[in-house]
Amino acid sequence: MIHRRQLAILALAIFVVSGCGGDGRNKRYKVSGKVTYKGQPLKSGTIQFYPEKASGDNPGASSTITDGYYTLSATGMEGDGAYPGDYLVAIEARDTDMSQALKNAGGGAARQDDIAKAYAKSKLLTPKKYAITDTSGLKAKVEARSNSFDFELVD
């Protein structure tokens, strides 16, 4: 009987230490919002949340913007959210639809080259300063709750 009790306590300890399963990282929280440029919803584009303090525990999060709206993903699973923390934000829109090139990205190095070529040929439709976190001036603090961040881009 004592043996079973010891096993149960050990199993409970392992469960608690492991963080209850999952991917072994902190919990992610929903992050969504609206992006406008010159007062109008950004038709399409991308948004990136980069952790202010780089960490292997937080890879950041990203999303495509469609008709002004986005919902972040940290793991590539659509809309799974972002980890809590402070972020620097980058936003850009291009005249080329990159979605098809991105869908093909799983095809290896040749497909990555296709993405690079399509990106190089495309024209930036939003001010360049927003495409780089060092110059965008955009920040967000993701908290342990559902989060909403709207961004207004101006020239």
N, C-alpha and C positions, 0 to 999 in steps of 0.2 A: 504494500500500500504506500509506503513512504517513497518507493521508487517511482510510482506514477505521479505523485505530488511533485517530486523533483523534476521530472520530465515536463510536467505542465508549467512549472515556474520557468524552466529554461525556455520552453517554447514561447511563453508570454514575453520574456525578456528579449528574445530574438525578434519577435513581432514588433515590439516597441522601438527597439534600436534601429530596425530596418525602415522605420517610417511608414509602416503599413503597406508596403509594396509600391507599385507604380514604377516610375522611371528613376526613383532614388533622389529626385530633386525636390525643391520646394514646390508648393502648390502654385499653379498658375491661375490668374484671374482674368476675366473677360475685359478686353479693352477694345473700344470701338469709338467712332466719331465721324466727323464730317470735315472735309477739306474744301476750301473755296479759294478761288483765285480771281481777283478783280470783281469780287462780289458774287461770282457764279460758282456753282459746284464744279469741282475739277472732274471733267468727263472720265478720264482714266489716268492712272499713274501708279506709283509705288510709294509706300511709306515704310521707313525703317526706324526701329527703336534700338539704339545702341546703349548698353549700360555705361553710365558715367565712369564707373570704376570697373575696368575689364576683369572678368572672372570666368574661370572654366565652368562655374556653376550656373552662369547666366549667359547664354549665347545671344541674348537680345531677341527681338521679334520683328516680324514684317507682315505686310499685306499688300494686295493690290487695291487700288482705289477704283471704284466703279460708281459713276454718277454722283461723285462726291463722298461716298461712304466707304468705310473700311472696318474690318474686324481683324485684330492681330492674331498671329500664330507664332508660337515659339518653337514648335517642333515639326512644322510642316503639315500637321493635322489642322485642317481648316477651322479657324476660329477657336483654337484651344487656349488662347490668351497669352499673357506675359507673366513673368515672375515679378514679385514686388521689388521695387527699387527706383532709383533715379535714372532717367534716360535722356540722352541727346537724340534729337529727331531729325531725320533727313527725308525730304519729299521731292519727287520729280515726276514730270510728265514728258513723254516723248511723242514725236509724230509717227512713230512706227509702233505697231502693235507687237509687243515683245512676248505676248502670251503663248503663241505657237512655238517660238524658239525655246521658251522656258519649259513648255510641255515636253519637248524633245530632249531636254537636258540630261535625262537619265541614260542616254545612248552612248556615253563615254566621251573621250577627249575630242573626237570629231564634232560631236554635238555642242560641246562647250565652245569650240571654235566658231560654230554657226552663231551662237549667242553673241560672242564678242564681235563678230562681223556685223550682225544686225544692229547691235548697240552703237558701234562706231559710225554706221551710216545714218543713224537716226539724228533728228534735231531736237534739242531741248526746248520745250514749250513753256516752261516755268523759269523764273529767275535762277541763275546758276547757284547763287548763294544758298538756296534751300536744299540743294543736292548734296551738300557737304556739312557734316555736323559742326565743324569748326566755325562755319560762317552762317549757318541757318538761324541761330538764335532761338531755336525751338527746343523746349524741354518739357518733360512730363514726369510725374511721380506716380508710379503704379502702386496702389495700396491693396490691402487684403480685402477687397470687395470688388464689385463690378465698377469699372472705370470708363469715363467718357471724356475724350479730348477732341476739341474742335480746333482747327488751324486755319487762319486766314492769311493767304499769301498775297503780298503786294509787291509792286515793282520797286 
